[in-house]
Amino acid sequence: MGDTKVYEKIFSIHDQTIGTLRSLHIPPFPNNYKKYFDEIFTAQADASLIKAQEKNASALETHEDLSRYLDIAHKSIASFVETHADISHVAEMQERYINKVAEDGIVRCANFVDGLSELGKNMSLELKKAQQKIDELTSELQETVLQLTTDPLTRVTNRKGLIDDLNGAIEAGENKSLPMVLLMIDADNFKRINDEHGHLAGDKVLYFFAQSIKSVIRGGDKVYRYGGEEFTVVLSRCDREQAFEVADKIRSKIEQSHLIYSGKTIKMTVSVGATMHHAGDTYDDFVGRADNALYRAKKEGKNRTVLFD
């Protein structure tokens, strides 16, 4: 469903919601509006509209995560300034002490050396305290970044991580053709799994997909949960033949595996679209071409691999 159709569909549901509230003489406060909008949305939304809603929710979550990230960064800066203010304070104290020493030569010289020694000790202590604070904040910041880019269900990197990684690689490549391949992997008939076995089984299947993909790819390659039942893989140092071989190995492994859930066997297949990186590719170019390859794999009967140049 294109953006225009999504827009029209959402506004149709909005109009129905307002009409329902008006006919029932219910004021359109946010909680009342949300209740009736959600009911109408659930009754009328198709798969494309639900996917658009998930993307919108993901964008909101990313915004909230970014706010948390910035809060941590502010905390780091404030602590660093505070710590270095302590160090400056120690230095000022020692300078005042040295300036008060008697004027006579030997005593003043001895006290001056003692003062410098004490200054060194205090500065060393404050620097250790500063480093400890910086190490603690660095660890906290790294943990926050990891949470921002990890999918909690499958424990692989999420779409935000994919965007960061691909944009970084493309920028570093300086418009050169990179030996990098992008795979788009989508579960076939995933709705049927949810309908027949329940959503908990569906969650198990997604986790199984992620781990199966990880077991096939090399250590330097990376798997991401793109959204819903769709995953992406970035293969580095890879040519066309190797790309197809890895992609079809993933497809074959999942086809030949059988997941047991609540005593029942769940059979699964995936469709895979693959594309090579081209010189001058943007993130959207690269992902869009892989998505087109995946679309062809679905259209040609599913449970197959298509490499799209």
N, C-alpha and C positions, 0 to 999 in steps of 0.2 A: 504494500500500500504506500503510495507516494505521500510526500509531506502535505500536499494540498488536500488529499482525501482524508488523511488523518485529522487535519485541521477542521474540515467540514464535519467529520464524524463526531469529534469532541464537542464542537459547538452545537450540534444537534442534541447530544446528550445534555449539554448545559441548558439549552432551551426547554427540553422536556423536564429537567429538574426544576427550573424556575416555574414552569407551568403547573407542575404537581404541587409545589409549595403554595402557589397562589390559590389553586383550587381547594386545598385543604386549610387555607387561612393560617398557614404556618409562617412565621417571620423567617426570612432567609439569613439567620445568623450562621456563622461558619460551621458550627457543629451540626445544625439542621441541614444545611446545604450539602455537607460532606456525606451525611447519612443517605440521603436520597440520590445524590450523584453516584455514590458507590454502588447502590442497588441497581440503578439503571445501567451503569457501566458494566457490571458483572453480567447482566442479562443480555446485553447487546454486543459486547466487545468480541471481535474475532482475534485470531492469532497475531495479525500484524499490528492491531491496535494495542494489544497487551505488550508486544515487544517494544512499541514506541513508549508505552508507560514505563517499562523497565529501564529503558535508556534514560528517560527523564529523571527517574528516581536515582539512577546511578550518578547522574550529573549533580543532583542535590547532595548525595552522600559525599561526592568528591569535594564539593564546596565546603561542607562541614568538616571533612578531614583536613582540608587545607587550612581552615581556621585553627584547628588544633595544632597543626604543624607550626603555624606562625606564633601561636601562644608559647610553644616550647622555645622557638627561636628568640622571642622577646625575653623570656626567662634567662636564656643563656647570656644574652648581651647584658642584661641588668646585673646578673651575678658577676660577670667578668669585670664590669665597671666597679662594682662594690669591692671586689677582691683587690683590684689594683689601687683603689682608694686607700685600702688598709696598708698596702705597701708604701704608698706615698706618705702616709701618716707616720709610719715607722721612720722613714728617712728624715722627715721634718723634725721629729723628736730627737733623733741622734745629732742632727745638725745644731739644734738649739743647745744640746748638752755640750757639744764640743766648743761652741762659741762662748760658753760660760766658764771655761777652764782658765785658771790663773795665768797671768802673763809671763811668769818666770819661765825661762827656757826649758830646763830639764823636766820639771813637773808637767809643764804644758805639753811637751813632746810625748811624755809617757802616757799622760791622760788622753792625748789625741790618738795614739796608737790603740789604747784600750777601747776608746770610743769607736774607732773604725772596726775593731774586732767584734765588738758587741753589735754594731750595725750589720756586719756581715752575717752574724748568727741570726739576728731577727729577720733580716731580708730573706735568708735561706728558709726560715720557718714559714714566713708568709708566702713565699713562692711555692713551697710544698703544699700549703693549704689551697693556693690558687689552682695548682695542677690537679689536686684531688677533686675540687669542684668542677673543673673543666672536664675531667675524665668521667665524672658521674653524669654531667649534662650531655656529654657526647654519647654515652651509652643510652641514655634516655631518648635522645634524639634519633639514634639509629633504630631503636625499638619502635618508635613512632612511625618512622619512614617505612619500616618493614610491615607494620600493620596497615599503612596506607596502601601498600602495593600487593598485599596477599589476600587471596580469596578465602574466606573463613571456612567454606564448605569443602573445597577440594584441596586446599593447602598449596595451591600453585599461585603464581603471580597473576594479578588481575589485569583488567584492560588499562588502567592507569599506568601500571608498570610497562605494558606493551607500548603505549604511547611514548613514555619517557625513553625506553630503550631504543625504539626504532628512530625516533627523532634525533636521539644522540648519535646513533650510528650513521644516519643519513647526513647529519651536519658534519660529522667528522670525515665523511667520505668526500666532501667537497665536489659534489656533482659527478663523481666517478661511478662506474659500474662496479658494484661490490659483489664478492662471491657469497651472497646471502640469499636464502630462499625462505619464503613465507608459506606456511601451510595453513589452510582453514579447514577445520574438521568439525563436522556436524553430525549428531546422533540421528539415525534414521528412525522415524515413527516413534519419537520419544513420548509423545502424548499417549500413545497406546500403552506404554510401560506404566505411566502414571495412572491411567484409567484401570488397568488390569491388576496392578500390584500395589498401588498407593504411592503417595508422594514420598514417603520415607524410603521406599524401594528406589524411586527415582533419584533421590539424593545419593543412595549407595552406588547406583549406576554411574552418576557423574564423578564420584570419587574414584570409582574403579577405572573409568575412562582416563582420568588424569594420571593415575599411577601406571596404567598400561602404556600410555604414551611416553611417560618418563623412562620406563624400562627399555624402550626401543631406541630412543635418541641418545646421542653421545653426551659426555659430561659438559662440553662447551656449548651445547644447544639448550634451548629453553622452551618450556611449555607455559601457556597462559590460558586462563579462562576468559574468553572474550565476552561471554554473556549467555545466560540461559544454558542450553545444552551444546553450545558452540565453543570450541577451543582453537587456539592458534599455536603454531610452533615456529620459532625462528631457528633456521639451520645456518650455521656459519661455515666458511671454508668448504663450500659445497657446489658442485656443478650440476648440470641438468640431469644427467643419468643417475647420479647419487641421490638427487632430490626425489625423483620418481621412485627409486628403490626404497628409500626411507618412508615416504608417504604411503606406498602400498604395503609395506611391512606393518605399519601401524594399523591400516585397514584390515589386513589379513589376521593380525593378532587378535583384534577385538571380535572379528567374525568367528574365529575358532575357539574363543573363550566362552564359558558358561558360568554366570554368576548365580549362586544359590542364595535365595532369600526366603525365609520362613518356609523352608522345605520345598520351594518351587524353583525351577530352573528358568532363568531369564536369559533369552537369547538376544543378542544385540548386533547391529551393524552400524557402520558410519560411512559417510561420503566425505571425500577429501579433495580439496582444490589446492593446487600448488602453482607458484609463480616465482621466477627469478627476479632479482633486483635489476632495474635498468638505470643507466646514467641519467641524472636529472629527476629521478622519482621523488615525489613528495610522499609523506605518510599516506595521504588519501589515495594517491596513484597506486602505491604498492599494495595497500590493503584492498582497494577496489578491484584490482586485477585478480587477486587471490579469491575474492568473493565471487567474481564472475566465473572463475574456474569451478568453485564449489557449486554454483547455480547449475552449471552444465552437468556436473556429476549427478546432481539430484534429478535434473530433467531427463538424463539418459538412463535412469532406472535405479539410482541409489546404489549403495554398497560398491562404489567404484572410485577410482582415482583419476583425476583429470589435471594435466599440467598445461597451464595457459601462459604462453609467452607474451 
